[in-house]
Amino acid sequence: VRQDLDRIKALGVDILWLMPIHPSTTYHKYNVSDYYAIDPMFGTMEDMVALIDALHSRDMKLILDLVPNHSSNQHFWFKEALKGRDNPYYDYYTCVTTAEKVGGRTYQKIAGVDCWFECNFSGEMPELNFDNPEVRQAMVDVAKFYLDMGIDGFRFDAAKYIYYGDNAKSAEFWDWYMAQLRAIKPDI
């Protein structure tokens, strides 16, 4: 790895961007099943720390692709949400009744109840509910975990879809979110 990083640095590269590295049920890893883990095919958290240290020792930075818009339907939060409206994780996702469905969005029905979860990319990728302050804080906590580890920045997947079809509301979210992250790491 050291020789590879030296060669990469010699090419003039000063930032390395990792595509999604979290456990997922798909090849592309954009449906995260655990934000606090690394898919074993990519290594371990110890490997991540070693990579960060190796990059920083070469005056290089590391950007992580983070997927805040949706999780996997295999994520703990979603499995809990399926237990019903009384579960605290139910409001982690955009769940609606048949009458509340909004045109232009994609939903998948939850069996046995009048409840649909929004899933604009795939039924395997339920949309998180960023009107819920707990979800917002959970995603700040995820970013903080990696910033504290030494990650220098993020590429945010599906950024314009935080509020599907509402660019102004999505932009407001990102202004808020980036202010939270800059309070943790001003040079993010």
MDAnalysis code that builds the backbone (N, CA, C; Angstrom):
import MDAnalysis as mda
import numpy as np

u = mda.Universe.empty(564, n_residues=188, atom_resindex=np.repeat(np.arange(188), 3), trajectory=True)
u.add_TopologyAttr("name", ["N", "CA", "C"] * 188)
u.add_TopologyAttr("resid", np.arange(1, 189))
u.add_TopologyAttr("resname", ["VAL", "ARG", "GLN", "ASP", "LEU", "ASP", "ARG", "ILE", "LYS", "ALA", "LEU", "GLY", "VAL", "ASP", "ILE", "LEU", "TRP", "LEU", "MET", "PRO", "ILE", "HIS", "PRO", "SER", "THR", "THR", "TYR", "HIS", "LYS", "TYR", "ASN", "VAL", "SER", "ASP", "TYR", "TYR", "ALA", "ILE", "ASP", "PRO", "MET", "PHE", "GLY", "THR", "MET", "GLU", "ASP", "MET", "VAL", "ALA", "LEU", "ILE", "ASP", "ALA", "LEU", "HIS", "SER", "ARG", "ASP", "MET", "LYS", "LEU", "ILE", "LEU", "ASP", "LEU", "VAL", "PRO", "ASN", "HIS", "SER", "SER", "ASN", "GLN", "HIS", "PHE", "TRP", "PHE", "LYS", "GLU", "ALA", "LEU", "LYS", "GLY", "ARG", "ASP", "ASN", "PRO", "TYR", "TYR", "ASP", "TYR", "TYR", "THR", "CYS", "VAL", "THR", "THR", "ALA", "GLU", "LYS", "VAL", "GLY", "GLY", "ARG", "THR", "TYR", "GLN", "LYS", "ILE", "ALA", "GLY", "VAL", "ASP", "CYS", "TRP", "PHE", "GLU", "CYS", "ASN", "PHE", "SER", "GLY", "GLU", "MET", "PRO", "GLU", "LEU", "ASN", "PHE", "ASP", "ASN", "PRO", "GLU", "VAL", "ARG", "GLN", "ALA", "MET", "VAL", "ASP", "VAL", "ALA", "LYS", "PHE", "TYR", "LEU", "ASP", "MET", "GLY", "ILE", "ASP", "GLY", "PHE", "ARG", "PHE", "ASP", "ALA", "ALA", "LYS", "TYR", "ILE", "TYR", "TYR", "GLY", "ASP", "ASN", "ALA", "LYS", "SER", "ALA", "GLU", "PHE", "TRP", "ASP", "TRP", "TYR", "MET", "ALA", "GLN", "LEU", "ARG", "ALA", "ILE", "LYS", "PRO", "ASP", "ILE"])
u.atoms.positions = np.array([
    [0.823, -1.194, 0.000],
    [0.000, 0.000, 0.000],
    [0.868, 1.260, 0.000],
    [1.946, 1.246, 0.771],
    [2.814, 2.432, 0.826],
    [3.367, 2.780, -0.550],
    [3.850, 1.754, -1.279],
    [4.392, 2.007, -2.613],
    [3.304, 2.495, -3.559],
    [2.117, 1.911, -3.448],
    [1.010, 2.348, -4.297],
    [0.662, 3.804, -4.013],
    [0.602, 4.174, -2.753],
    [0.292, 5.565, -2.409],
    [1.389, 6.510, -2.877],
    [2.629, 6.063, -2.777],
    [3.734, 6.896, -3.273],
    [3.610, 7.113, -4.782],
    [3.238, 6.072, -5.518],
    [3.051, 6.193, -6.968],
    [1.883, 7.126, -7.293],
    [0.799, 6.973, -6.551],
    [-0.373, 7.828, -6.763],
    [-0.013, 9.282, -6.479],
    [0.696, 9.524, -5.402],
    [1.121, 10.883, -5.049],
    [2.032, 11.454, -6.137],
    [2.913, 10.613, -6.668],
    [3.840, 11.056, -7.721],
    [3.096, 11.485, -8.987],
    [1.894, 10.980, -9.183],
    [1.087, 11.379, -10.333],
    [0.421, 12.740, -10.128],
    [0.569, 13.293, -8.936],
    [-0.029, 14.590, -8.642],
    [-1.370, 14.501, -7.932],
    [-1.763, 13.306, -7.563],
    [-3.029, 13.114, -6.854],
    [-2.843, 13.532, -5.405],
    [-3.767, 14.373, -4.910],
    [-3.661, 14.750, -3.501],
    [-4.937, 14.452, -2.718],
    [-5.955, 13.934, -3.395],
    [-7.186, 13.526, -2.724],
    [-7.601, 12.164, -3.255],
    [-7.904, 11.267, -2.347],
    [-8.423, 9.955, -2.697],
    [-9.896, 9.923, -2.293],
    [-10.758, 9.514, -3.213],
    [-12.199, 9.453, -2.966],
    [-12.603, 7.987, -2.977],
    [-13.141, 7.526, -1.860],
    [-13.632, 6.156, -1.773],
    [-15.122, 6.129, -2.039],
    [-15.542, 5.299, -2.945],
    [-16.962, 5.078, -3.184],
    [-17.544, 4.431, -1.916],
    [-18.833, 4.172, -1.841],
    [-19.394, 3.614, -0.602],
    [-18.658, 2.354, -0.149],
    [-18.346, 2.327, 1.121],
    [-17.564, 1.226, 1.691],
    [-18.328, 0.467, 2.765],
    [-19.559, 0.886, 3.024],
    [-20.328, 0.283, 4.113],
    [-20.971, -1.027, 3.675],
    [-21.302, -1.889, 4.638],
    [-22.007, -3.124, 4.288],
    [-23.313, -2.812, 3.558],
    [-23.619, -3.655, 2.592],
    [-24.778, -3.440, 1.740],
    [-25.123, -4.753, 1.060],
    [-26.350, -4.859, 0.603],
    [-26.768, -6.084, -0.093],
    [-26.565, -5.992, -1.601],
    [-26.065, -4.839, -2.093],
    [-25.886, -4.663, -3.529],
    [-24.409, -4.469, -3.866],
    [-24.082, -4.678, -5.121],
    [-22.706, -4.513, -5.574],
    [-22.251, -3.067, -5.481],
    [-23.177, -2.109, -5.634],
    [-22.798, -0.693, -5.687],
    [-22.683, -0.050, -4.316],
    [-23.230, -0.671, -3.295],
    [-23.104, -0.232, -1.898],
    [-23.849, 1.057, -1.573],
    [-24.777, 1.488, -2.416],
    [-25.516, 2.719, -2.134],
    [-26.751, 2.486, -1.271],
    [-26.955, 1.286, -0.793],
    [-28.009, 1.023, 0.191],
    [-27.334, 0.474, 1.450],
    [-26.988, 1.391, 2.321],
    [-26.176, 1.096, 3.504],
    [-26.985, 0.339, 4.553],
    [-26.443, -0.768, 5.008],
    [-27.106, -1.513, 6.084],
    [-26.487, -1.222, 7.449],
    [-25.308, -0.585, 7.483],
    [-24.692, -0.178, 8.759],
    [-23.693, 0.938, 8.471],
    [-24.042, 2.147, 8.902],
    [-23.179, 3.302, 8.658],
    [-21.889, 3.266, 9.477],
    [-21.860, 2.445, 10.516],
    [-20.703, 2.401, 11.413],
    [-19.824, 1.178, 11.185],
    [-19.899, 0.613, 10.006],
    [-19.093, -0.567, 9.680],
    [-18.561, -0.436, 8.263],
    [-17.543, -1.218, 7.980],
    [-16.966, -1.292, 6.645],
    [-17.217, -2.696, 6.117],
    [-17.633, -2.782, 4.874],
    [-17.850, -4.079, 4.264],
    [-16.541, -4.863, 4.345],
    [-16.589, -6.095, 4.860],
    [-15.358, -6.870, 5.025],
    [-14.544, -7.053, 3.745],
    [-15.190, -6.986, 2.566],
    [-14.409, -7.142, 1.334],
    [-13.478, -5.947, 1.120],
    [-13.731, -4.826, 1.834],
    [-12.864, -3.651, 1.728],
    [-11.870, -3.556, 2.879],
    [-12.059, -4.341, 3.912],
    [-11.150, -4.297, 5.048],
    [-11.880, -4.052, 6.347],
    [-11.168, -3.443, 7.290],
    [-11.677, -3.222, 8.643],
    [-11.550, -1.740, 9.002],
    [-12.087, -1.385, 10.138],
    [-11.901, -0.013, 10.631],
    [-10.418, 0.264, 10.875],
    [-9.695, -0.725, 11.316],
    [-8.248, -0.556, 11.527],
    [-7.555, -0.265, 10.201],
    [-7.981, -0.929, 9.148],
    [-7.441, -0.649, 7.813],
    [-7.753, 0.785, 7.390],
    [-8.955, 1.247, 7.719],
    [-9.346, 2.621, 7.376],
    [-8.436, 3.624, 8.093],
    [-8.223, 3.400, 9.368],
    [-7.345, 4.304, 10.143],
    [-5.933, 4.283, 9.553],
    [-5.451, 3.101, 9.201],
    [-4.111, 2.996, 8.611],
    [-4.051, 3.736, 7.270],
    [-5.102, 3.636, 6.464],
    [-5.139, 4.350, 5.184],
    [-5.140, 5.861, 5.415],
    [-5.951, 6.327, 6.331],
    [-5.991, 7.762, 6.647],
    [-4.622, 8.243, 7.086],
    [-3.996, 7.500, 7.987],
    [-2.660, 7.884, 8.464],
    [-1.647, 7.899, 7.322],
    [-1.703, 6.875, 6.464],
    [-0.764, 6.804, 5.341],
    [-0.969, 7.969, 4.374],
    [-2.216, 8.314, 4.113],
    [-2.498, 9.450, 3.223],
    [-2.044, 10.762, 3.855],
    [-2.395, 10.963, 5.095],
    [-2.038, 12.216, 5.769],
    [-0.520, 12.380, 5.874],
    [0.199, 11.272, 6.044],
    [1.656, 11.373, 6.117],
    [2.260, 11.795, 4.771],
    [1.478, 11.678, 3.706],
    [1.911, 12.096, 2.365],
    [1.242, 13.417, 1.952],
    [0.651, 14.087, 2.922],
    [-0.061, 15.348, 2.664],
    [-1.170, 15.147, 1.635],
    [-1.846, 14.008, 1.760],
    [-2.989, 13.683, 0.907],
    [-4.246, 13.633, 1.780],
    [-5.398, 13.780, 1.159],
    [-6.664, 13.783, 1.878],
    [-7.534, 12.615, 1.425],
    [-8.502, 12.276, 2.287],
    [-9.431, 11.187, 1.988],
    [-10.862, 11.698, 2.076],
    [-11.606, 11.461, 0.998],
    [-13.022, 11.791, 0.941],
    [-13.795, 10.483, 0.875],
    [-14.829, 10.414, 1.677],
    [-15.667, 9.224, 1.737],
    [-17.015, 9.515, 1.102],
    [-17.480, 8.629, 0.254],
    [-18.815, 8.732, -0.327],
    [-19.811, 8.330, 0.761],
    [-20.648, 9.268, 1.182],
    [-21.630, 9.016, 2.230],
    [-23.030, 9.079, 1.616],
    [-23.881, 8.150, 2.022],
    [-25.219, 8.013, 1.452],
    [-26.244, 8.386, 2.528],
    [-26.572, 9.675, 2.639],
    [-27.513, 10.070, 3.696],
    [-28.976, 10.046, 3.279],
    [-29.271, 9.989, 2.001],
    [-30.636, 10.114, 1.508],
    [-31.523, 8.940, 1.916],
    [-30.979, 7.754, 1.865],
    [-31.735, 6.542, 2.131],
    [-30.794, 5.516, 2.748],
    [-31.368, 4.521, 3.385],
    [-30.577, 3.410, 3.902],
    [-30.974, 2.161, 3.125],
    [-30.475, 1.055, 3.578],
    [-30.913, -0.236, 3.056],
    [-32.188, -0.652, 3.770],
    [-32.984, -1.459, 3.108],
    [-34.133, -2.036, 3.801],
    [-33.681, -3.114, 4.795],
    [-32.389, -3.393, 4.827],
    [-31.816, -4.329, 5.795],
    [-31.191, -3.604, 6.996],
    [-31.227, -2.289, 6.987],
    [-30.687, -1.506, 8.103],
    [-31.553, -1.732, 9.341],
    [-30.928, -1.717, 10.498],
    [-31.628, -1.886, 11.773],
    [-32.792, -0.906, 11.903],
    [-32.567, 0.353, 11.520],
    [-33.628, 1.354, 11.644],
    [-34.867, 0.933, 10.866],
    [-34.663, 0.466, 9.642],
    [-35.814, 0.111, 8.809],
    [-36.504, -1.145, 9.330],
    [-35.734, -2.116, 9.751],
    [-36.345, -3.331, 10.308],
    [-37.199, -2.991, 11.514],
    [-36.730, -2.056, 12.330],
    [-37.515, -1.608, 13.481],
    [-38.747, -0.829, 13.021],
    [-38.588, 0.020, 12.011],
    [-39.704, 0.830, 11.503],
    [-40.861, -0.054, 11.048],
    [-40.536, -1.212, 10.485],
    [-41.578, -2.119, 9.991],
    [-42.419, -2.721, 11.108],
    [-41.977, -2.572, 12.337],
    [-42.734, -3.121, 13.464],
    [-43.988, -2.301, 13.768],
    [-44.105, -1.115, 13.178],
    [-45.342, -0.356, 13.330],
    [-45.147, 1.078, 13.759],
    [-46.236, 1.801, 13.694],
    [-46.228, 3.240, 13.982],
    [-45.785, 3.564, 15.401],
    [-45.919, 2.636, 16.320],
    [-45.526, 2.892, 17.704],
    [-44.026, 2.737, 17.932],
    [-43.323, 2.195, 16.950],
    [-41.877, 2.021, 17.084],
    [-41.185, 3.359, 16.850],
    [-40.205, 3.726, 17.687],
    [-39.536, 5.026, 17.511],
    [-38.832, 5.182, 16.159],
    [-38.500, 4.089, 15.492],
    [-37.822, 4.178, 14.201],
    [-38.792, 4.331, 13.031],
    [-40.080, 4.202, 13.293],
    [-41.066, 4.359, 12.226],
    [-40.909, 5.715, 11.540],
    [-40.719, 6.762, 12.321],
    [-40.584, 8.111, 11.772],
    [-39.187, 8.409, 11.232],
    [-38.320, 7.416, 11.220],
    [-37.015, 7.594, 10.570],
    [-37.164, 7.569, 9.045],
    [-38.286, 7.068, 8.576],
    [-38.512, 6.907, 7.143],
    [-39.747, 7.682, 6.711],
    [-39.833, 7.964, 5.427],
    [-40.989, 8.650, 4.877],
    [-42.051, 7.596, 4.601],
    [-42.950, 7.437, 5.570],
    [-44.027, 6.458, 5.473],
    [-45.352, 7.208, 5.424],
    [-46.225, 6.769, 4.536],
    [-47.507, 7.443, 4.326],
    [-48.621, 6.415, 4.156],
    [-49.856, 6.900, 4.312],
    [-51.019, 6.076, 3.989],
    [-51.292, 6.213, 2.491],
    [-52.215, 5.420, 2.006],
    [-52.584, 5.497, 0.591],
    [-53.031, 6.914, 0.237],
    [-53.814, 7.530, 1.100],
    [-54.331, 8.878, 0.838],
    [-53.235, 9.946, 0.857],
    [-52.137, 9.691, 1.543],
    [-51.060, 10.688, 1.668],
    [-49.996, 10.580, 0.580],
    [-50.080, 9.564, -0.264],
    [-49.066, 9.392, -1.311],
    [-49.013, 10.622, -2.212],
    [-47.801, 11.018, -2.581],
    [-47.565, 12.192, -3.418],
    [-47.205, 11.720, -4.822],
    [-47.852, 12.304, -5.822],
    [-47.561, 11.955, -7.207],
    [-46.116, 12.247, -7.571],
    [-45.557, 11.434, -8.440],
    [-44.185, 11.619, -8.890],
    [-43.158, 10.940, -8.006],
    [-43.593, 10.354, -6.931],
    [-42.685, 9.625, -6.036],
    [-43.008, 8.146, -6.104],
    [-42.044, 7.331, -5.704],
    [-42.217, 5.886, -5.735],
    [-42.357, 5.368, -4.311],
    [-43.311, 4.469, -4.130],
    [-43.586, 3.899, -2.811],
    [-43.666, 2.386, -2.915],
    [-43.441, 1.753, -1.787],
    [-43.635, 0.314, -1.694],
    [-44.540, 0.055, -0.498],
    [-45.510, -0.805, -0.682],
    [-46.490, -1.091, 0.376],
    [-45.878, -1.987, 1.441],
    [-46.241, -1.690, 2.680],
    [-45.892, -2.563, 3.796],
    [-47.075, -3.516, 3.971],
    [-46.816, -4.787, 3.906],
    [-47.869, -5.798, 3.918],
    [-48.745, -5.709, 5.167],
    [-50.042, -5.849, 4.946],
    [-50.978, -5.984, 6.050],
    [-51.487, -4.690, 6.665],
    [-50.970, -3.535, 6.240],
    [-51.412, -2.255, 6.797],
    [-51.514, -1.227, 5.677],
    [-52.249, -0.148, 5.933],
    [-52.319, 0.934, 4.953],
    [-51.124, 1.847, 5.182],
    [-49.990, 1.366, 4.759],
    [-48.742, 2.110, 4.946],
    [-47.820, 1.822, 3.770],
    [-47.243, 2.874, 3.259],
    [-46.323, 2.808, 2.134],
    [-45.053, 3.546, 2.525],
    [-43.884, 3.004, 2.175],
    [-42.648, 3.752, 2.412],
    [-42.110, 4.255, 1.078],
    [-41.588, 5.490, 1.135],
    [-41.040, 6.111, -0.070],
    [-39.699, 5.468, -0.398],
    [-39.532, 5.157, -1.685],
    [-38.308, 4.484, -2.132],
    [-38.058, 4.840, -3.595],
    [-37.601, 6.034, -3.842],
    [-37.511, 6.567, -5.198],
    [-36.446, 5.898, -6.065],
    [-35.463, 5.263, -5.461],
    [-34.416, 4.601, -6.239],
    [-34.663, 3.105, -6.373],
    [-35.191, 2.499, -5.296],
    [-35.411, 1.059, -5.288],
    [-36.132, 0.695, -3.994],
    [-36.889, -0.383, -4.020],
    [-37.518, -0.882, -2.799],
    [-36.509, -1.291, -1.748],
    [-35.270, -1.495, -2.169],
    [-34.195, -1.820, -1.228],
    [-33.597, -0.578, -0.583],
    [-34.091, 0.624, -0.984],
    [-33.515, 1.879, -0.512],
    [-34.610, 2.812, 0.009],
    [-35.152, 2.541, 1.202],
    [-36.187, 3.416, 1.744],
    [-35.626, 4.796, 2.097],
    [-36.430, 5.830, 1.775],
    [-36.011, 7.216, 1.988],
    [-36.075, 7.589, 3.466],
    [-35.011, 8.199, 3.951],
    [-35.003, 8.700, 5.324],
    [-35.842, 9.965, 5.419],
    [-36.406, 10.205, 6.594],
    [-37.296, 11.337, 6.850],
    [-36.520, 12.458, 7.528],
    [-36.064, 13.428, 6.749],
    [-35.255, 14.507, 7.310],
    [-36.085, 15.603, 7.964],
    [-37.393, 15.420, 8.051],
    [-38.211, 16.295, 8.893],
    [-38.123, 15.847, 10.350],
    [-37.604, 14.659, 10.573],
    [-37.431, 14.121, 11.921],
    [-36.070, 14.574, 12.467],
    [-36.055, 15.370, 13.548],
    [-34.777, 15.838, 14.112],
    [-33.847, 14.696, 14.538],
    [-34.415, 13.570, 14.909],
    [-33.584, 12.422, 15.303],
    [-32.815, 11.864, 14.103],
    [-33.434, 11.866, 12.943],
    [-32.752, 11.412, 11.729],
    [-31.635, 12.382, 11.379],
    [-31.936, 13.661, 11.430],
    [-30.899, 14.670, 11.157],
    [-29.713, 14.474, 12.085],
    [-29.992, 14.307, 13.382],
    [-28.897, 14.124, 14.337],
    [-28.151, 12.817, 14.093],
    [-28.884, 11.771, 13.736],
    [-28.235, 10.483, 13.448],
    [-27.246, 10.625, 12.300],
    [-27.617, 11.391, 11.265],
    [-26.701, 11.563, 10.135],
    [-25.547, 12.514, 10.469],
    [-25.759, 13.458, 11.368],
    [-24.634, 14.263, 11.866],
    [-23.684, 13.353, 12.635],
    [-24.237, 12.472, 13.457],
    [-23.413, 11.553, 14.238],
    [-22.588, 10.623, 13.356],
    [-23.189, 10.161, 12.271],
    [-22.453, 9.300, 11.329],
    [-21.263, 10.071, 10.758],
    [-21.512, 11.274, 10.266],
    [-20.423, 12.076, 9.695],
    [-19.360, 12.375, 10.744],
    [-19.781, 12.710, 11.958],
    [-18.833, 13.015, 13.036],
    [-17.930, 11.814, 13.327],
    [-18.509, 10.629, 13.309],
    [-17.733, 9.412, 13.543],
    [-16.538, 9.339, 12.586],
    [-16.793, 9.612, 11.310],
    [-15.719, 9.528, 10.312],
    [-14.812, 10.749, 10.331],
    [-15.353, 11.909, 10.615],
    [-14.495, 13.095, 10.748],
    [-13.543, 12.926, 11.928],
    [-14.054, 12.410, 13.034],
    [-13.193, 12.154, 14.200],
    [-12.122, 11.119, 13.892],
    [-12.418, 10.218, 12.987],
    [-11.447, 9.201, 12.577],
    [-10.335, 9.813, 11.716],
    [-10.653, 10.952, 11.067],
    [-9.656, 11.610, 10.235],
    [-10.059, 11.835, 8.798],
    [-11.278, 11.399, 8.424],
    [-11.765, 11.660, 7.071],
    [-11.753, 13.173, 6.846],
    [-11.354, 13.599, 5.671],
    [-11.223, 15.032, 5.383],
    [-12.484, 15.641, 4.783],
    [-13.348, 14.830, 4.198],
    [-14.565, 15.353, 3.594],
    [-15.422, 14.232, 3.063],
    [-16.528, 14.620, 2.488],
    [-17.493, 13.657, 1.969],
    [-17.958, 14.061, 0.580],
    [-18.357, 13.076, -0.164],
    [-19.165, 13.264, -1.371],
    [-20.522, 12.702, -0.969],
    [-21.566, 13.525, -1.049],
    [-22.885, 13.106, -0.612],
    [-23.696, 12.607, -1.788],
    [-24.111, 11.357, -1.700],
    [-24.898, 10.756, -2.761],
    [-26.328, 11.274, -2.722],
    [-26.918, 11.425, -3.889],
    [-28.333, 11.800, -4.049],
    [-28.671, 13.081, -3.295],
    [-27.762, 14.032, -3.306],
    [-27.918, 15.257, -2.513],
    [-29.194, 16.017, -2.847],
    [-29.574, 16.046, -4.097],
    [-30.770, 16.821, -4.454],
    [-32.062, 16.103, -4.099],
    [-31.969, 14.878, -3.592],
    [-33.165, 14.100, -3.288],
    [-33.473, 13.989, -1.797],
    [-32.798, 14.754, -0.962],
    [-33.110, 14.720, 0.469],
    [-34.607, 14.976, 0.657],
    [-35.116, 15.969, -0.060],
    [-36.556, 16.217, -0.144],
    [-36.902, 16.094, -1.627],
    [-37.333, 14.924, -2.018],
    [-37.548, 14.592, -3.419],
    [-38.449, 15.622, -4.095],
    [-37.927, 16.250, -5.138],
    [-38.688, 17.212, -5.903],
    [-38.781, 18.599, -5.294],
    [-38.161, 18.819, -4.155],
    [-38.207, 20.135, -3.498],
    [-36.773, 20.621, -3.312],
    [-36.235, 21.223, -4.372],
    [-34.835, 21.652, -4.342],
    [-34.563, 22.695, -3.278],
    [-35.497, 23.611, -3.048],
    [-35.291, 24.659, -2.040],
    [-35.178, 24.043, -0.648],
    [-36.049, 23.112, -0.337],
    [-35.997, 22.466, 0.977],
    [-34.740, 21.605, 1.114],
    [-34.341, 20.950, 0.043],
    [-33.087, 20.175, 0.071],
    [-31.901, 21.097, 0.314],
    [-31.876, 22.257, -0.358],
    [-30.781, 23.216, -0.175],
    [-30.738, 23.729, 1.259],
    [-31.899, 23.980, 1.846],
    [-31.946, 24.407, 3.254],
    [-31.350, 23.340, 4.151],
    [-31.699, 22.084, 3.870],
    [-31.124, 20.993, 4.659],
    [-29.610, 21.019, 4.560],
    [-29.061, 21.123, 3.348],
    [-27.610, 21.064, 3.167],
    [-26.906, 22.243, 3.827],
    [-27.528, 23.412, 3.803],
    [-26.946, 24.550, 4.525],
    [-26.853, 24.223, 6.011],
    [-27.923, 23.671, 6.549],
    [-27.936, 23.287, 7.967],
    [-26.906, 22.196, 8.244],
    [-26.911, 21.156, 7.422],
    [-26.037, 20.000, 7.650],
    [-24.567, 20.402, 7.579],
    [-24.219, 21.169, 6.560],
    [-22.817, 21.584, 6.424],
    [-22.394, 22.487, 7.583],
    [-23.292, 23.314, 8.091],
    [-22.966, 24.127, 9.271],
    [-22.664, 23.219, 10.465],
    [-23.425, 22.141, 10.603],
    [-23.171, 21.178, 11.688],
    [-21.803, 20.533, 11.531],
    [-21.479, 20.149, 10.302],
    [-20.198, 19.479, 10.056],
    [-19.032, 20.443, 10.187],
    [-19.199, 21.683, 9.770],
    [-18.125, 22.671, 9.916],
    [-17.881, 23.018, 11.373],
    [-18.893, 22.866, 12.216],
    [-18.696, 23.066, 13.650],
    [-17.807, 21.957, 14.217],
    [-17.814, 20.811, 13.579],
    [-16.969, 19.686, 13.991],
    [-15.576, 19.804, 13.364],
    [-15.549, 20.126, 12.070],
    [-14.294, 20.208, 11.324],
    [-14.381, 21.415, 10.384],
    [-13.885, 22.558, 10.813],
    [-14.046, 23.790, 10.009],
    [-13.517, 23.696, 8.586],
    [-12.499, 22.890, 8.340],
    [-11.915, 22.822, 6.994],
    [-12.434, 21.632, 6.177],
    [-13.616, 21.143, 6.535],
    [-14.184, 19.997, 5.801],
    [-14.336, 20.374, 4.323],
])
